[in-house]
């Protein structure tokens, strides 16, 4: 193991595994004498992505892998083939030896782990370690360990959401069961979705399950009294104060113009929302929709929030297409007979609801991005989509003249 390359990862492992009572060290010491031999796979920047035991005969780390492209499908096929041929070691990019204490090793053995794999987490303010493990009784779980204060908060939110949906279960979609939660550690059942089918097409989901998801806790409230609107206004003010040079000023100007064009005193339809309903968190097992990762669940977001979010995220981040395609998909979806009936049962101004979706998702994500040291390419794709969406709605509502919008767009591209 290269202690220089993996120094930050070693610290995360010590912090995370220490939180569940398993002390580890990257080097042997008089106290840390028991070794745990592992393989690892790296991120493009050289940091550790996945860890699994040397003796593993199945690629359990693929449970953390998002199947979003043909290239990803080929990678999965190749990895599974190598493990089937007993050549799984060829997937590893390095070998890692962790050292623990005698008590730690005994705890590791008493846990009766039959198989396990560890994901080191996505670089962000909400970073978590995620351990998948299977016991000798063939039950399997995901154990999430928060590494930061924001991550601890999102774990708390996810625990509350899972408890709520367990008290009042969905009828037509599946959610994971919460096994335990305490502070910075959450354990939930593995729903057996390793072979579940991901899709970027909203139409592939059972319409009944999708409508049940977006109509939960449907109610109406004055916009100026809603939590998400108040938070959005506060976040915009904070973004101006922070003055992150990576965030185009023209984008913030257009966002404020859109918010000013909306009547705060009008009642708006709200509903509970998953908050991150995307292809990576929604899988099909047969004809059943299974939804995981409820960390961003909220009880009162703009109506149809999850529908809009799925179309925005899948089109922008997976299909790499712009707002023009998103616009077509939204219109095509809402004009389908089942969604026309839904809108009769749940009266909603879909134009206003999409604008409110934009207000929430842009402020939420920009706040998170401003706390990140480095931005991924996907962030730039998001900024472009949001800019085009804001231009569309400001033009359609005539909140800003075409000339000013053109100037804003020119400024955006010069800043981007």
C-alpha positions as CSV (number, residue, x, y, z in Angstrom):
1,X,0.0,0.0,0.0
2,X,1.2,3.5,-0.9
3,X,0.7,5.5,2.3
4,X,1.3,8.7,0.3
5,X,-1.3,8.0,-2.4
6,X,-3.9,6.7,0.0
7,X,-3.2,8.9,3.0
8,X,-6.6,10.8,2.9
9,X,-8.4,7.5,2.3
10,X,-6.7,5.9,5.3
11,X,-7.9,8.7,7.5
12,X,-11.5,8.2,6.2
13,X,-11.2,4.5,6.9
14,X,-10.0,5.1,10.4
15,X,-12.7,7.6,11.1
16,X,-15.5,5.6,9.5
17,X,-14.7,2.1,10.7
18,X,-13.8,3.5,14.1
19,X,-17.4,4.8,14.4
20,X,-18.7,1.2,14.2
21,X,-16.2,-0.1,16.8
22,X,-13.6,-1.4,14.3
23,X,-10.2,0.4,14.9
24,X,-8.0,0.2,11.8
25,X,-4.5,1.5,10.8
26,X,-2.7,1.6,7.5
27,X,0.5,0.4,9.2
28,X,1.2,-2.2,11.8
29,X,1.9,-1.0,15.4
30,X,2.3,-2.8,18.7
31,X,-1.4,-2.4,19.2
32,X,-2.5,-3.0,15.6
33,X,-1.1,-6.4,14.8
34,X,-4.0,-8.3,13.1
35,X,-4.2,-7.9,9.3
36,X,-7.1,-7.8,6.9
37,X,-6.0,-8.3,3.3
38,X,-8.0,-6.5,0.6
39,X,-8.1,-5.5,-3.0
40,X,-9.0,-2.0,-4.2
41,X,-10.2,-0.2,-7.3
42,X,-9.3,3.4,-7.8
43,X,-11.1,6.6,-9.0
44,X,-9.6,8.5,-11.9
45,X,-7.8,10.8,-9.5
46,X,-6.0,7.9,-7.8
47,X,-8.1,7.8,-4.6
48,X,-9.7,4.6,-3.5
49,X,-13.2,3.9,-4.8
50,X,-14.0,0.3,-3.8
51,X,-12.4,-2.2,-1.3
52,X,-13.2,-5.9,-1.1
53,X,-11.5,-8.9,0.6
54,X,-8.8,-10.8,-1.2
55,X,-10.7,-14.1,-0.8
56,X,-13.9,-12.8,-2.4
57,X,-15.3,-15.0,-5.2
58,X,-18.0,-12.6,-6.3
59,X,-17.8,-8.9,-7.4
60,X,-19.9,-7.5,-4.6
61,X,-18.5,-4.0,-5.1
62,X,-20.6,-3.8,-8.2
63,X,-23.6,-3.2,-5.9
64,X,-22.3,0.4,-5.7
65,X,-21.9,0.8,-9.5
66,X,-24.4,2.8,-11.5
67,X,-25.4,1.3,-14.8
68,X,-26.0,4.3,-16.9
69,X,-24.4,3.6,-20.3
70,X,-23.4,0.9,-22.6
71,X,-19.8,1.3,-21.5
72,X,-20.9,0.6,-17.9
73,X,-22.8,-2.5,-19.0
74,X,-19.7,-3.8,-20.8
75,X,-17.6,-3.1,-17.6
76,X,-20.0,-5.1,-15.5
77,X,-20.1,-8.0,-17.9
78,X,-16.3,-8.1,-18.0
79,X,-15.9,-8.0,-14.3
80,X,-18.4,-10.8,-13.7
81,X,-16.7,-12.9,-16.4
82,X,-13.3,-12.5,-14.7
83,X,-14.8,-13.5,-11.3
84,X,-16.6,-16.5,-12.9
85,X,-13.2,-17.6,-14.3
86,X,-11.6,-17.2,-10.8
87,X,-9.6,-14.3,-12.1
88,X,-11.2,-11.6,-10.0
89,X,-7.8,-10.4,-8.8
90,X,-7.2,-9.0,-12.3
91,X,-9.9,-6.4,-11.6
92,X,-8.0,-5.0,-8.6
93,X,-5.6,-2.1,-9.2
94,X,-3.8,-2.5,-6.0
95,X,-3.6,-4.5,-2.8
96,X,-4.4,-3.0,0.6
97,X,-3.6,-4.4,4.0
98,X,-5.5,-2.9,7.0
99,X,-4.4,-3.6,10.5
100,X,-6.6,-3.8,13.6
101,X,-6.3,-4.7,17.2
102,X,-7.0,-8.1,18.7
103,X,-10.3,-6.9,20.0
104,X,-11.1,-5.3,16.6
105,X,-10.3,-8.6,14.8
106,X,-12.5,-10.6,17.2
107,X,-15.3,-8.1,16.6
108,X,-14.8,-8.6,12.8
109,X,-15.0,-12.4,13.2
110,X,-18.0,-12.3,15.6
111,X,-19.9,-10.2,13.0
112,X,-20.2,-13.4,10.9
113,X,-19.7,-11.5,7.7
114,X,-19.9,-14.0,4.9
115,X,-19.2,-11.4,2.1
116,X,-18.6,-7.7,2.1
117,X,-17.5,-4.7,0.0
118,X,-16.8,-1.1,0.9
119,X,-17.5,2.1,-1.1
120,X,-15.4,5.1,-0.1
121,X,-18.0,7.6,-0.9
122,X,-18.4,10.5,-3.4
123,X,-16.3,13.6,-2.7
124,X,-18.8,16.1,-1.4
125,X,-19.8,17.8,1.9
126,X,-22.2,14.8,2.4
127,X,-19.5,12.1,2.1
128,X,-20.2,8.7,3.6
129,X,-18.6,5.3,3.7
130,X,-21.0,2.6,2.6
131,X,-20.4,-1.0,3.6
132,X,-22.4,-3.8,1.9
133,X,-22.3,-7.1,3.8
134,X,-24.0,-10.5,3.8
135,X,-24.2,-12.6,7.0
136,X,-23.9,-16.3,7.2
137,X,-27.7,-16.5,7.4
138,X,-27.8,-15.0,3.9
139,X,-29.3,-11.7,4.9
140,X,-27.6,-8.7,3.4
141,X,-27.5,-5.0,4.4
142,X,-26.1,-1.6,3.5
143,X,-24.3,0.2,6.4
144,X,-23.8,3.9,5.9
145,X,-21.3,5.8,8.0
146,X,-21.3,9.6,7.9
147,X,-17.9,11.3,7.7
148,X,-19.0,14.9,8.0
149,X,-21.6,16.9,9.9
150,X,-23.8,17.5,6.7
151,X,-23.6,13.7,6.1
152,X,-24.8,13.0,9.6
153,X,-27.8,15.3,9.0
154,X,-28.7,13.5,5.7
155,X,-28.5,10.1,7.5
156,X,-30.9,11.4,10.1
157,X,-33.2,12.6,7.4
158,X,-33.0,9.3,5.6
159,X,-33.8,7.4,8.9
160,X,-36.9,9.6,9.5
161,X,-38.0,9.1,5.9
162,X,-37.7,5.3,6.1
163,X,-39.5,5.2,9.4
164,X,-42.3,7.2,7.9
165,X,-42.8,5.0,4.9
166,X,-42.6,2.0,7.1
167,X,-45.4,3.3,9.2
168,X,-47.5,4.2,6.2
169,X,-46.2,1.9,3.4
170,X,-46.6,2.6,-0.3
171,X,-49.0,0.2,-2.0
172,X,-47.4,0.0,-5.5
173,X,-43.7,0.6,-4.9
174,X,-41.0,-0.9,-2.7
175,X,-38.6,0.8,-0.3
176,X,-35.8,-0.6,1.9
177,X,-36.5,-1.4,5.5
178,X,-34.5,0.4,8.2
179,X,-32.7,-2.0,10.4
180,X,-31.1,0.4,12.8
181,X,-30.0,4.0,13.1
182,X,-27.8,5.8,15.7
183,X,-26.2,9.2,15.1
184,X,-23.7,8.8,12.3
185,X,-24.5,5.2,11.4
186,X,-27.5,3.8,9.5
187,X,-28.2,0.2,8.5
188,X,-30.9,-0.8,6.0
189,X,-31.8,-4.0,4.3
190,X,-30.4,-4.8,0.9
191,X,-33.5,-5.2,-1.4
192,X,-31.6,-7.6,-3.7
193,X,-31.5,-5.1,-6.5
194,X,-28.1,-6.1,-7.8
195,X,-29.9,-7.4,-10.9
196,X,-32.5,-4.7,-11.0
197,X,-33.0,-2.8,-14.2
198,X,-32.2,0.8,-14.4
199,X,-33.8,3.0,-17.0
200,X,-33.6,6.6,-18.1
201,X,-37.1,6.5,-19.5
202,X,-39.9,7.6,-17.1
203,X,-42.4,5.8,-19.3
204,X,-40.8,2.4,-18.3
205,X,-42.1,2.8,-14.7
206,X,-45.6,1.6,-13.7
207,X,-47.7,4.7,-13.9
208,X,-49.6,3.8,-10.8
209,X,-46.4,3.5,-8.7
210,X,-45.1,6.7,-10.0
211,X,-48.3,8.6,-9.4
212,X,-48.4,7.2,-5.8
213,X,-44.9,8.5,-5.3
214,X,-45.6,12.0,-6.4
215,X,-49.0,12.4,-4.8
216,X,-48.1,11.4,-1.2
217,X,-49.1,14.0,1.3
218,X,-50.7,16.2,-1.4
219,X,-51.8,19.5,0.0
220,X,-51.9,23.2,-0.7
221,X,-50.1,26.1,1.1
222,X,-49.4,29.7,0.5
223,X,-46.0,29.9,-1.2
224,X,-44.6,32.5,1.1
225,X,-45.2,30.2,4.1
226,X,-43.6,27.1,2.6
227,X,-40.3,25.9,4.0
228,X,-38.6,25.3,0.6
229,X,-39.4,28.9,-0.6
230,X,-38.1,30.5,2.6
231,X,-35.0,28.4,2.4
232,X,-34.5,29.2,-1.3
233,X,-34.6,33.0,-0.5
234,X,-32.1,32.6,2.3
235,X,-29.8,30.5,0.1
236,X,-29.8,33.0,-2.7
237,X,-28.7,35.7,-0.2
238,X,-26.0,33.5,1.1
239,X,-24.7,32.7,-2.5
240,X,-24.4,36.5,-3.2
241,X,-22.4,36.9,0.0
242,X,-20.2,33.9,-0.6
243,X,-19.5,35.2,-4.2
244,X,-18.1,31.9,-5.5
245,X,-16.4,32.9,-8.8
246,X,-17.3,29.5,-10.3
247,X,-21.1,30.3,-10.1
248,X,-22.0,32.6,-13.0
249,X,-23.5,35.9,-11.8
250,X,-25.9,35.9,-14.7
251,X,-27.4,32.6,-13.5
252,X,-28.1,34.1,-10.0
253,X,-29.6,37.2,-11.6
254,X,-32.0,35.2,-13.7
255,X,-32.9,33.0,-10.8
256,X,-33.8,36.1,-8.7
257,X,-35.8,37.5,-11.6
258,X,-37.8,34.3,-11.9
259,X,-38.5,34.3,-8.1
260,X,-39.6,37.9,-8.3
261,X,-42.0,37.0,-11.1
262,X,-43.8,34.5,-8.9
263,X,-46.7,35.6,-6.7
264,X,-45.6,34.6,-3.1
265,X,-49.2,35.1,-1.9
266,X,-50.6,32.4,-4.2
267,X,-51.5,29.0,-2.9
268,X,-49.4,26.2,-4.4
269,X,-49.8,22.4,-4.5
270,X,-47.2,20.6,-2.4
271,X,-46.4,16.9,-1.9
272,X,-43.9,14.7,-0.2
273,X,-40.9,14.1,-2.5
274,X,-38.1,11.6,-2.5
275,X,-35.9,14.5,-3.5
276,X,-33.3,12.6,-5.5
277,X,-35.5,10.4,-7.8
278,X,-33.1,9.6,-10.5
279,X,-32.1,6.4,-12.5
280,X,-29.5,5.4,-9.9
281,X,-32.1,5.4,-7.1
282,X,-35.1,3.9,-9.0
283,X,-34.9,0.3,-10.2
284,X,-37.3,-2.1,-11.7
285,X,-37.6,-5.7,-10.4
286,X,-40.0,-7.3,-12.7
287,X,-43.0,-5.0,-12.8
288,X,-42.3,-3.5,-9.4
289,X,-40.7,0.0,-8.9
290,X,-38.1,0.0,-6.1
291,X,-36.8,3.3,-4.8
292,X,-33.7,3.6,-2.6
293,X,-31.6,6.4,-1.0
294,X,-34.2,8.6,0.8
295,X,-31.7,11.0,2.3
296,X,-33.2,14.1,0.5
297,X,-36.8,13.3,1.3
298,X,-39.0,16.2,2.2
299,X,-42.7,16.4,3.2
300,X,-43.5,19.6,1.3
301,X,-41.9,20.3,-2.1
302,X,-43.6,21.6,-5.3
303,X,-46.1,19.1,-6.8
304,X,-44.6,16.7,-9.3
305,X,-41.1,17.4,-8.0
306,X,-39.9,13.9,-8.4
307,X,-41.2,13.7,-12.0
308,X,-39.4,16.9,-13.0
309,X,-36.2,15.8,-11.2
310,X,-36.1,12.5,-13.0
311,X,-36.4,14.0,-16.4
312,X,-33.9,16.8,-15.7
313,X,-31.3,14.5,-14.2
314,X,-31.6,11.6,-16.6
315,X,-31.5,13.8,-19.7
316,X,-28.7,16.1,-18.5
317,X,-26.4,13.7,-16.7
318,X,-26.9,10.4,-18.5
319,X,-28.1,11.3,-22.0
320,X,-26.1,14.5,-22.2
321,X,-28.9,16.4,-23.8
322,X,-30.1,19.9,-23.1
323,X,-33.2,21.6,-21.9
324,X,-34.9,21.5,-25.3
325,X,-35.2,17.7,-25.0
326,X,-36.3,18.0,-21.3
327,X,-39.0,20.3,-22.4
328,X,-40.3,17.9,-25.0
329,X,-40.2,15.0,-22.5
330,X,-42.2,16.9,-19.9
331,X,-44.8,18.0,-22.3
332,X,-45.1,14.4,-23.8
333,X,-45.4,12.9,-20.3
334,X,-48.0,15.3,-18.9
335,X,-50.1,15.0,-22.1
336,X,-50.5,11.2,-21.7
337,X,-54.0,10.1,-20.7
338,X,-53.0,8.7,-17.3
339,X,-51.3,12.0,-16.4
340,X,-54.2,14.1,-17.7
341,X,-56.5,12.0,-15.3
342,X,-54.0,12.6,-12.5
343,X,-54.1,16.3,-13.0
344,X,-57.9,16.2,-12.9
345,X,-57.7,14.5,-9.5
346,X,-54.9,16.8,-8.3
347,X,-55.4,20.3,-9.8
348,X,-52.0,21.8,-10.5
349,X,-50.4,24.5,-12.6
350,X,-47.6,22.5,-14.1
351,X,-45.8,25.5,-15.4
352,X,-45.7,27.1,-12.0
353,X,-44.7,23.8,-10.4
354,X,-41.8,23.4,-12.8
355,X,-40.6,26.9,-12.1
356,X,-40.8,26.2,-8.3
357,X,-38.9,22.9,-8.9
358,X,-36.1,25.0,-10.6
359,X,-36.0,27.4,-7.7
360,X,-35.5,24.7,-5.2
361,X,-33.1,22.4,-7.1
362,X,-30.9,25.3,-8.3
363,X,-30.5,26.8,-4.8
364,X,-30.1,23.5,-3.1
365,X,-27.4,22.3,-5.5
366,X,-25.5,25.6,-5.8
367,X,-25.3,25.8,-2.0
368,X,-23.8,22.3,-2.0
369,X,-21.5,23.0,-5.0
370,X,-20.1,26.2,-3.3
371,X,-18.8,24.0,-0.4
372,X,-16.9,21.7,-2.8
373,X,-13.3,22.3,-3.5
374,X,-13.5,20.7,-7.0
375,X,-16.3,20.5,-9.5
376,X,-17.0,17.6,-11.8
377,X,-17.9,18.0,-15.4
378,X,-21.5,17.1,-14.5
379,X,-21.7,20.4,-12.6
380,X,-21.1,22.4,-15.8
381,X,-23.8,20.3,-17.6
382,X,-26.2,21.2,-14.8
383,X,-25.4,24.9,-14.9
384,X,-26.0,24.9,-18.7
385,X,-29.4,23.2,-18.4
386,X,-30.5,25.5,-15.6
387,X,-29.5,28.5,-17.5
388,X,-31.4,27.4,-20.6
389,X,-34.5,26.5,-18.4
390,X,-34.4,29.9,-16.7
391,X,-34.2,31.7,-20.1
392,X,-37.1,29.7,-21.3
393,X,-39.4,30.5,-18.4
394,X,-38.4,34.2,-18.1
395,X,-39.1,34.5,-21.9
396,X,-42.4,32.6,-21.7
397,X,-43.7,34.6,-18.7
398,X,-42.4,37.8,-20.2
399,X,-40.8,38.6,-16.9
400,X,-37.7,39.9,-18.7
401,X,-37.3,41.3,-22.2
402,X,-35.8,39.3,-24.9
403,X,-32.9,41.8,-25.2
404,X,-32.0,41.5,-21.5
405,X,-32.2,37.7,-21.7
406,X,-29.8,37.7,-24.6
407,X,-27.4,39.8,-22.7
408,X,-27.7,37.5,-19.6
409,X,-27.0,34.4,-21.9
410,X,-24.0,36.1,-23.4
411,X,-22.7,36.9,-19.9
412,X,-23.3,33.3,-18.8
413,X,-21.3,31.8,-21.6
414,X,-18.5,34.3,-21.0
415,X,-18.4,33.3,-17.3
416,X,-18.8,29.6,-17.8
